[in-house]
Amino acid sequence: MIKIEIPAPDLSITKPNKPNPELSNINGFEDFHRIPRDKGGIFMFYNINDELLFVGKARKLRQRIKKHFEDTVSPIKQHRDEVYTIDICYVEEPVDREIYETYIINELKSKYNIDKAFFR
C-alpha cells in the first residue's frame, strides 16, 4: 500500500467579513496578490463551514485560480460565491501535483470535482 500524506497549506487566504472596496480583489479575496505568479502546486477551495468544494492543480497558481473565478466553463462557475477560503500547497513536480490532486479529491470527498472522483 502506498502512503500519501496530504501536505499542509503553504498559503491560506480568506475573504474578509467586511470587504474594503478601495482594495483590489478577485471575487472578494483582498489577499489574492499573495498567491505567487511563478509557482506550481495544488489549491483547495473551502466554504465558510470548512467543507472542501474543489481541488485543482496548476503550473502557475495565480493564473489558474483567477481563471476559476472568471471562466465560463469552470466546474465551480455556479458556486463561486460559496468559496470562502483558498488553501495553496506549492508542489513543483507535475506528477506529484497529479497524485496529490486525485488523492485529496477522493480522500476528503470534494463536492464539485467529478472527473477524478472514485467515491461516488
Stockholm file with secondary structure:
# STOCKHOLM 1.0

chainA/1-120         MIKIEIPAPDLSITKPNKPNPELSNINGFEDFHRIPRDKGGIFMFYNINDELLFVGKARKLRQRIKKHFEDTVSPIKQHRDEVYTIDICYVEEPVDREIYETYIINELKSKYNIDKAFFR
#=GR chainA/1-120 SS CCCCCCCCCSEEEECCSSCCTTSCCBTTBTTGGGSCSSCCEEEEEECTTCCEEEEEEESSHHHHHHHHHHCSSCTTGGGGGGCCEEEEEECCCHHHHHHHHHHHHHHTTCSSCCSSCCCC
#=GC SS_cons         CCCCCCCCCSEEEECCSSCCTTSCCBTTBTTGGGSCSSCCEEEEEECTTCCEEEEEEESSHHHHHHHHHHCSSCTTGGGGGGCCEEEEEECCCHHHHHHHHHHHHHHTTCSSCCSSCCCC
//
